Amino acid sequence: MSQALVIGAGPAGLTGAYELRKLGWNSTILEADDQVGGISRTVEYRGYRFDIGGHRFFSKVPLINELWHEMLDEDFLLRPRMSRIFYDGKFFDYPLKAVNALAGLGMVEAGIIGASYARARLFPQRPEDNFEQWVTNRFGRRLYEIFFKTYTEKVWGIPCREISADWAAQRIKNLSLTEALRNALVGKAGGKDKDGHIITTLIDEFQYPRLGPGMMWEKCEAILNESGNPTQRGILVDKIHHRAGRVESVSARTTNGERAEFGAEQFISSMPLRELIHALDPLPPEDVVRAADGLTYRDFLTVVLIVNREDIFPDNWIYIHSSDILMGRIQNYKNWSPHMVPDASRSSLGLEYFLWDSDDLWTWPDEKLIELGRDECVKLGLIEPHEVEDGTVVRMRKAYPVYDQTYPGNLATVRQYLDTLENFQTVGRNGQHRYNNQDHSMLTAVYAARNIVGDAHDVWAVNVDEAYHEEGEASSVSGDRGVPQAVMDASGRAPTLDEMIAAAFAPLDKTALGAAVAIVMGLGMFVASAVLLVRDGDMVGPHLSLPGHYFLGYDVTWRGAILGTVEAAIGGFFVGFLGATMRNLLIDGYAYYVRRSAVTKRTRQILDEV
Ligand SMILES: Cc1cc2nc3c(=O)[nH]c(=O)nc-3n(C[C@H](O)[C@H](O)[C@H](O)COP(=O)(O)OP(=O)(O)OC[C@H]3O[C@@H](n4cnc5c(N)ncnc54)[C@H](O)[C@@H]3O)c2cc1C
């Protein structure tokens, strides 16, 4: 059997090995940590299980849903979603609901919000370059300040003005037309795919493994190991030896300080690009190293509190918008799955802190962080201090690849260099510096594996968002969605939402419909007259006397038949032309409504994308 080497046992690395196994290749997976799952792992502490930030399983790519169900079928739960925003001592429904938000903020604030919204709609800021302008133009300055600014800046650590507007627009524009239509028609999205797998919309519900996301990746690892594809944990790859455009081997440091070298015919890497470039031996040219050094990452830590209370709050998570509270979000893991806690009389809360590893907070001892977390929860009014029985802290470096102004150029330089290594592919989140979800990481890995057996997919162009386009017409050579060529038109460009709506609500050609009706009516008139004339000769009686009232000069004679045919055709043309015009107007109005309601709905969920 042919042999591949995979760097990283997160969703990308494990999926790559899983796909390779199906294609008749063996892999060795090297994982730096002592646990698999990467950022999508589940950590266990005293039987309490928690994520690195709650992980919803959601994909519109059928292939990914199939893989999830294949790995973990009966342990995959469908869970209700509930989330709120904490602001100014109060909880607000999220996605935002106008009545709830205005009731919570009071009449005076409601007035200010209304005025600032009206101002933003009447005088939008142009050009719309950054996230602040993007949100302000849609919600007004006041709502932006209350519900968007603080949380977004907590997550990214940079002012909203320095975050590109493209990022928000990109997340909004990649809507599912099916979802939009379903929402417009029946008011609720969701359903099952052709294999009966549940398709969720993330708005009301999501899928989640019974024991957290790590369960999926531990199961995947077990399947791989049983079939002769071992994961070696505690092995940090720090050298990638290459010659003449081919990688020959990687060498790594084990947790006990030993060194080991691994050869293979093909390599798939999900390690962060910055480290990867520095690991290459020989090193790439200086400009490539400089570009890699320009890629930055936001770090993350979670404080988990074990609380002696059965029910603390009903949400899966709450966004914390108050600027005097450092945590950005708080998860209640038993609401994700009741199996996440070993004792139903207790709860475990995951408090999320977004930071740089150079921040003081990063180096605080765990006890101090647990105290901070407890005090913040008390300040939020969620718990009493004495209810906290225990806690733990998990730090995750490079949780978020940062999309600053310089990253596109840096990424392009790095990628261009990596493309010169013919048997080496990079996949996944930090492997492609892509702010993604698991499905994207997995899909890049599936296509990298298929490339190894002769396919020619551009793994850098895999875009699960663009695959949000329609079922059916997105079929590709391989029949899967999410492959770039699957969603692109003949010019190599993915259609926009407007183009998809235009295609779904294609207008009728007015002249063509006019001509068609003209032919039908004209012919009908002629045939009817001709049948009477041939059958009854001059004695047609009262038959066809009605058209005589409408068509000038019409009677049942051969001359009248020709006149009636011409007049019926002219009348038919106008009927068809007007009918098509009316129908197009109605459809345009309906398409506008569908688009507006879909975009509004998605815009209201922008916090989920931050
Ligand atoms: C707070 C938060 C919430 C999220 N929520 C969701 C969600 O709700 N739904 C969702 O689908 N996604 C979510 N994500 C995204 C999801 O975590 C990632 O998309 C996914 O884990 C990326 O998988 P990956 O394999 O590409 O990378 P990773 O998960 O980063 O895995 C890479 C692996 O490679 C290993 N590695 C790195 N360097 C080396 C090396 N030199 N040698 C050996 N091994 C190495 C790492 O230890 C790691 O195990 C969330 C992310 C965060 C931070």
The ligand as an SDF file (V2000), in Angstrom:
LIG
                    3D

 53 58  0  0  0  0  0  0  0  0999 V2000
  -13.8490   29.5190   19.7760 C   0  0  0  0  0  0  0  0  0  0  0  0
  -14.0560   28.7110   18.5340 C   0  0  0  0  0  0  0  0  0  0  0  0
  -15.3270   28.2470   18.2210 C   0  0  0  0  0  0  0  0  0  0  0  0
  -15.5290   27.4900   17.0730 C   0  0  0  0  0  0  0  0  0  0  0  0
  -16.7900   27.0530   16.7880 N   0  0  0  0  0  0  0  0  0  0  0  0
  -17.0000   26.2400   15.7260 C   0  0  0  0  0  0  0  0  0  0  0  0
  -18.2720   25.7190   15.4590 C   0  0  0  0  0  0  0  0  0  0  0  0
  -19.2440   26.0160   16.1580 O   0  0  0  0  0  0  0  0  0  0  0  0
  -18.4250   24.8750   14.4060 N   0  0  0  0  0  0  0  0  0  0  0  0
  -17.3690   24.5270   13.6070 C   0  0  0  0  0  0  0  0  0  0  0  0
  -17.5540   23.7150   12.6960 O   0  0  0  0  0  0  0  0  0  0  0  0
  -16.1430   25.0640   13.7970 N   0  0  0  0  0  0  0  0  0  0  0  0
  -15.9230   25.9020   14.8400 C   0  0  0  0  0  0  0  0  0  0  0  0
  -14.6870   26.4240   15.0660 N   0  0  0  0  0  0  0  0  0  0  0  0
  -13.6250   26.1740   14.0800 C   0  0  0  0  0  0  0  0  0  0  0  0
  -12.9750   24.7990   14.2350 C   0  0  0  0  0  0  0  0  0  0  0  0
  -12.4390   24.7000   15.5220 O   0  0  0  0  0  0  0  0  0  0  0  0
  -11.8740   24.6690   13.2000 C   0  0  0  0  0  0  0  0  0  0  0  0
  -12.4000   24.9470   11.9130 O   0  0  0  0  0  0  0  0  0  0  0  0
  -11.2520   23.2770   13.1250 C   0  0  0  0  0  0  0  0  0  0  0  0
  -10.8610   22.7710   14.3540 O   0  0  0  0  0  0  0  0  0  0  0  0
  -10.0180   23.3740   12.2330 C   0  0  0  0  0  0  0  0  0  0  0  0
   -9.5080   22.0850   12.0300 O   0  0  0  0  0  0  0  0  0  0  0  0
   -8.0260   21.9080   11.4810 P   0  0  0  0  0  0  0  0  0  0  0  0
   -7.7400   20.4580   11.5120 O   0  0  0  0  0  0  0  0  0  0  0  0
   -7.9060   22.6420   10.2190 O   0  0  0  0  0  0  0  0  0  0  0  0
   -7.1080   22.6880   12.5100 O   0  0  0  0  0  0  0  0  0  0  0  0
   -6.8930   22.4790   14.0600 P   0  0  0  0  0  0  0  0  0  0  0  0
   -8.1590   22.1840   14.7320 O   0  0  0  0  0  0  0  0  0  0  0  0
   -6.1010   23.6670   14.4820 O   0  0  0  0  0  0  0  0  0  0  0  0
   -5.9680   21.1930   14.1200 O   0  0  0  0  0  0  0  0  0  0  0  0
   -4.6110   21.2320   13.7390 C   0  0  0  0  0  0  0  0  0  0  0  0
   -3.8660   20.1500   14.5020 C   0  0  0  0  0  0  0  0  0  0  0  0
   -2.5070   20.1530   14.0710 O   0  0  0  0  0  0  0  0  0  0  0  0
   -1.6650   20.0100   15.1920 C   0  0  0  0  0  0  0  0  0  0  0  0
   -0.3720   20.6040   14.8760 N   0  0  0  0  0  0  0  0  0  0  0  0
   -0.0880   21.9150   14.6740 C   0  0  0  0  0  0  0  0  0  0  0  0
    1.2240   22.0650   14.4030 N   0  0  0  0  0  0  0  0  0  0  0  0
    1.7770   20.8370   14.4280 C   0  0  0  0  0  0  0  0  0  0  0  0
    3.0850   20.3600   14.2160 C   0  0  0  0  0  0  0  0  0  0  0  0
    4.1060   21.1800   13.9420 N   0  0  0  0  0  0  0  0  0  0  0  0
    3.3050   19.0280   14.3330 N   0  0  0  0  0  0  0  0  0  0  0  0
    2.2890   18.1740   14.6180 C   0  0  0  0  0  0  0  0  0  0  0  0
    1.0300   18.5870   14.8170 N   0  0  0  0  0  0  0  0  0  0  0  0
    0.7640   19.9050   14.7190 C   0  0  0  0  0  0  0  0  0  0  0  0
   -2.4030   20.7760   16.2910 C   0  0  0  0  0  0  0  0  0  0  0  0
   -1.9780   20.3660   17.5880 O   0  0  0  0  0  0  0  0  0  0  0  0
   -3.8590   20.4000   16.0040 C   0  0  0  0  0  0  0  0  0  0  0  0
   -4.2340   19.2320   16.6770 O   0  0  0  0  0  0  0  0  0  0  0  0
  -14.4450   27.2000   16.2020 C   0  0  0  0  0  0  0  0  0  0  0  0
  -13.1650   27.6830   16.5130 C   0  0  0  0  0  0  0  0  0  0  0  0
  -12.9790   28.4340   17.6600 C   0  0  0  0  0  0  0  0  0  0  0  0
  -11.6150   28.9530   17.9770 C   0  0  0  0  0  0  0  0  0  0  0  0
  1  2  1  0
  2  3  1  0
  2 52  2  0
  3  4  2  0
  4  5  1  0
  4 50  1  0
  5  6  2  0
  6  7  1  0
  6 13  1  0
  7  8  2  0
  7  9  1  0
  9 10  1  0
 10 11  2  0
 10 12  1  0
 12 13  2  0
 13 14  1  0
 14 15  1  0
 14 50  1  0
 15 16  1  0
 16 17  1  0
 16 18  1  0
 18 19  1  0
 18 20  1  0
 20 21  1  0
 20 22  1  0
 22 23  1  0
 23 24  1  0
 24 25  2  0
 24 26  1  0
 24 27  1  0
 27 28  1  0
 28 29  2  0
 28 30  1  0
 28 31  1  0
 31 32  1  0
 32 33  1  0
 33 34  1  0
 33 48  1  0
 34 35  1  0
 35 36  1  0
 35 46  1  0
 36 37  1  0
 36 45  1  0
 37 38  2  0
 38 39  1  0
 39 40  1  0
 39 45  2  0
 40 41  1  0
 40 42  2  0
 42 43  1  0
 43 44  2  0
 44 45  1  0
 46 47  1  0
 46 48  1  0
 48 49  1  0
 50 51  2  0
 51 52  1  0
 52 53  1  0
M  END
$$$$
